[in-house]
């Protein structure tokens, strides 16, 4: 997992990937049970203990993939979700991404010791804008080492702040470091997921799985998590159709209800969930 690539060498790799990936605008991916893709999310700083109890009860009832919370709430959520199939995901370096590696490793250690099975890690996107690839890769590799598999790591790119080449660069670095997902946004900075960005990220994942950054290394099949602004079943299905495998949203309860009503032919909950942030 270690490389000695310079920033210039990384940039050549990024340009090569950008030149070779194919974004198929017509391609539509299978949409699974929508609720099973939801990371039920509560990240407001002023959230209360009872709100996390409610979050876990909702996730258990609707059989979401996970709850996504800040490190201080992981232990409570793990205890609440014992005996269910719902995982607990913790954010790392949230939401700015510019925290030191020491702080990100502290978040990682705290989260894992409390029982988190997944980590949603914010990339240092200002460094990505400046093509400081060596520093970013070193950070990602250190966190992967501190949180080996089976822990899932999802790298938040903050796509609203990036151009297409920078999104591809983040994808390349995530793949090289052995991460599991690339994710669109924190929901706290600029717009959230867009269909073109999710398509691009999916295409990057597929290309990098077949063409590893490091010659001779094992293929790493990353997946895409769409987050930010997903408020309805219609939003959710569109993201899944263009290649997302997970959805980060605080509107999961309404989405699950709309999915159930669509199955049964009833329609009492049309519209969109009101989100506390763009998450």
N, C-alpha and C positions, 0 to 999 in steps of 0.2 A: 504493500500500500504506500510505501514511501517513494518519492521521486526527488530528483535533484534538478528539475526543470527551472530555468530562469524565467523571469517575466516575459522576455522576448520569445522564448521557446513555447511557453504557454500560449502566447498570443498567436503564434503560428498554428498551433493545434486548434485553437478556437476558430481561426479563419478557415482552416481546412474543414472542420465540422460544419461551419456555416455554409460553405460552398457545396457540401455533399448531402446534407439532410434534405429530405423531400417532405414538404407539408402538403398533404393531400386534402384539399378543401372539401372534397366530396365524400371522404371516408367517414363512416358513422360506426361507432363502437357499440357493443351490446350494453344495454342498460339493465343492471341487476336490480334486485330488491333495493329500492332507493334508501330506505331507512338503514339498511346494513352498511351503507357507505358514509353515514353521517358521523362526524366528530362533533358531538354536542358541546357547545362552547360557552364558557363564562369567564371573561378575562377582565371585567371592570374592577378597578382598584377598590371601589367602595362596596363590593359584594359582601354579603353576610353569610354566616355559617348556614343558616336555614335555607338560603338560596342554593347552596351547594347540595344540601340534602334533597331539595326539589329537583335539581339538575340530575342527580343520580337516579332518583325515582323515575323521572321521565325517560332517562336513557335505558334503564332496566325494562320499563314497560314497552317501549318502542323498539327495543333490541338494536340500539345504535352501535356503531363500531367502537366508539370511545366517548369519554368526556375529556375535554381539553381545558386545563386550568393552570393557574400559576403554581409555582412550587410549594407555597405555604399551605395549599389546599389539597395536595396530593394524598396525604395520609388519610384524611377524612373521607375522600372519595373512594380510595382503595377499600377502606373498611365498609363503606356503604354498598359497594358493588361486589363484595365477596359472594361467591356462588352463582354469579351471572357470567355471561360471556363478554361483558362490556369491559374494555381496557381503560386505563387511565393514562392520558397523555399530558405531559407537562411542558410548558414553554421554557426556552432557554435563551437568555440575552434579549428578552422581550421588553419593549417592542422596537427599540431603536436599532439594535444590532451592533452598535458601536461600543458595547461594553468590552472590557479587556478579556483576554483568554482566561485569566485567573478567575474572573467573575463568572464567565460562562461555565468553566469547569466546576465552580462551586455550585451553580444552579444544577448542573448535571448530577453531581454527587448527592446533593440534597434530594433531588427528585428520585433518583434510583433507590436510595436508602429508604425513602418513604413508600416505594412500591410501584413507581411509574413503569409502564411497559413500553411507552413511546415518548419521544422527545420531539418537539417542534422548535427547531433552532433557527434563529434569525441570522442570516448572513450579514457581514459588514458590507452593506451595499455601497457606501461611499468609497470603500477600497475597491470594490468591483468596478465602479465608474472610473476609477483612476488606474485600472489594469494592474493592481497590486496583487497579482495572482499567487506569487510565492507565499505571501503572508496569509492569504485566505486559505490556501491549501494546507499550510502548516496547522492552522487553527482547526480546520475540519478534520484533519487526520488525528489531531490530539483528542478531539471530542469523540471521534469514532473509537479510538483506543480506550478511552475512559468509559465508553458505553458500547461494548461489543455486542454482536448478535447473541441472543434473539431480540435485544432492544431495537425497535424501529426508530430511525432518525429521519425526520422530514425537514428539509432545508427550505426556509422561507426566503424567497428571492426579493420580495417587494417590487413586483414587476411594474408598478405604476411609476417607479423612479428610473426604470431601465429602458434602453433601446433593445432591439432584437438581438444584436450581437452580444450585449451584456447579459441577456437572459440565457443565451447559448453558453456563454462563458461560465456562468454560475452552474449550469447543468453539467458542463464538462468537469468542473472542479468537484462537484458533488459525486459524480460517477467515479472519478479517480480516487476519491476518499472512501468509497464503498458505502455511501449513504443509500437510503432506501426509497425516499420520495423527494421530489422537488415540489414546492408549494408556492402559490402565487403571492399571497399577501398577508400582512398582519391584520388588516382591517382597520388600522389606526393611522395610516399614512397614505393619503391619496386614494385612488379608486381601487377596488378589489379585482376579482377575477374577470377577465374578458375572454370571449370565445377564441379570438386570434391568438392570444397568449397561451391558452391551454392547448390549442392545436400545435403551436410551435414547441412547447415543452414536451408534449407527447411524442412529436417527431424526433426531438433530440434524444429522448429516452430510448426510443426504438433503434435509432442509429447507433448510439453509444453501447447498447447491449450487444450489437453485432460487431462493433468496431471499438474495442476497449482502448482507452487512452494509452495504457502501458502495454506494449507488445508482449504477448505471452501470458498476460494476466487473465484470471477467470472473468467471464462475462458478468456484468452487474446490471440486472434488469430493474431499473428504477421505475416508479410509478408517479403519477401526478395527483396532487391534492389541490383542488380549487377552493379558494376561500375569499371572503369579502363580497358582500352584496347579494348573497344567495338567499332569497326571501320566500320563494314559492316552489311548488313542485315543478312548474314550468322552467324556472331558473335551474333547478337541480338537474332535470332531465337533459337540458341543453348542454350543461357542463359534462355530464356523463357521456353524451353522444359524441362529443369531440375529443374524448380521451381521458377525462378525469376518472380516478378510481376511488378517491375520497373527497368528501365535501366538508369544509369547515364552516359552520353556521350556528348562530344562536336561534335560528328559526326552525330547528329540526322538528319540533312538536307539530307545528302547522304543516310542514312538508309531509311528515308521516301521516297526518290526518287526511290531507288532500290525496295522498297515494292510496290510502285505504278506501276513501270515498270513490275514487276513480274505479277501483276494483269492484266495488259493490253497486256502482251506478247512482250513488247519492251525491249531493253537491251542496253542503251547508257551510263550507268554509273556503269559499273562493277568496282571491285576493292575495296580499303579501303580508308576511310577518313584519311587525315593527321591531327593528333591531336596535339595541342600545348603542352599538357602534356600527361600523360598516361590516362587522363580523356577523 
